[in-house]
Structures are given as C-alpha cells and as structure tokens.
Amino acid sequence: MAKLKGGCQCGNVRYTASGEPLFAAHCQCNDCKKASGCGHATAAAFKDIDVAFKGQTKSYTTKAASG
C-alpha cells in the first residue's frame, strides 16, 4: 500500500495518506494556476480514514468563475 507524505509551504501542517486515491485530477481555474505557478494544480482524493494531518490548519474559500 502506497504512503504519501507532504505538507504546506510554511511547514506548519504535515499530512500522510495511505492506500489508493479515489481519484486524481488537474484543475485549471485561476486560483489553482496562481497557487501552483503553472497552468494547473494536481489533486487527489482519499478516504477520510486513510488521511492524517498534524499541525494547526486554517481554511480558504473562494467563488469559482463558474459560480
């Protein structure tokens, strides 16, 4: 079973994800382009039970161009 590890750019939050992703996708919205510095951002979704976070998290929301 694969195990992925990573975290945010500031280093305050770390994550681990195990198992196979439910799906993976590329997003090409303006927010993802800006965040990634390229033409898309890549994301993958896992079952809640397969993901663990450490550190203080915050949230960010924005309205997409599609509404």
SULDAHU-V129971 format. One record per residue. N is the residue number from 0. RES is the residue in one small letter. PHI is phi as a letter, one per 40 degrees, with the letter a starting at -180 (none if undefined). PSI is psi as a letter, one per 30 degrees, with the letter a starting at -180 (NA if undefined). NEAR is the number of other C-alpha atoms within 12 Angstrom. Layout:
BEGIN
N|RES|PHI|PSI|NEAR + N|RES|PHI|PSI|NEAR
END
This chain:
BEGIN
0|m|none|k|9 + 1|a|c|k|12 + 2|k|b|k|16 + 3|l|b|k|21 + 4|k|b|k|17 + 5|g|a|a|19 + 6|g|a|a|19 + 7|c|c|l|17 + 8|q|c|e|10 + 9|c|c|f|11 + 10|g|g|f|13 + 11|n|c|f|15 + 12|v|b|k|18 + 13|r|b|l|20 + 14|y|b|l|21 + 15|t|b|k|20 + 16|a|b|k|26 + 17|s|b|l|22 + 18|g|g|a|19 + 19|e|c|k|17 + 20|p|c|k|21 + 21|l|c|e|15 + 22|f|a|l|13 + 23|a|b|k|13 + 24|a|a|l|14 + 25|h|b|k|17 + 26|c|b|k|20 + 27|q|b|g|20 + 28|c|c|l|22 + 29|n|c|e|19 + 30|d|c|e|20 + 31|c|c|e|20 + 32|k|c|e|16 + 33|k|c|e|14 + 34|a|c|e|17 + 35|s|c|f|18 + 36|g|g|g|14 + 37|c|a|a|16 + 38|g|c|f|16 + 39|h|a|l|18 + 40|a|b|k|20 + 41|t|b|k|19 + 42|a|b|l|16 + 43|a|b|k|19 + 44|a|b|k|20 + 45|f|b|l|21 + 46|k|c|k|15 + 47|d|d|e|14 + 48|i|c|f|13 + 49|d|c|g|21 + 50|v|b|k|22 + 51|a|b|k|20 + 52|f|b|k|20 + 53|k|b|k|17 + 54|g|h|l|14 + 55|q|c|k|14 + 56|t|b|l|15 + 57|k|b|l|9 + 58|s|b|l|6 + 59|y|a|k|7 + 60|t|b|l|7 + 61|t|a|l|12 + 62|k|c|k|10 + 63|a|c|l|12 + 64|a|d|f|9 + 65|s|c|f|7 + 66|g|g|NA|6
END
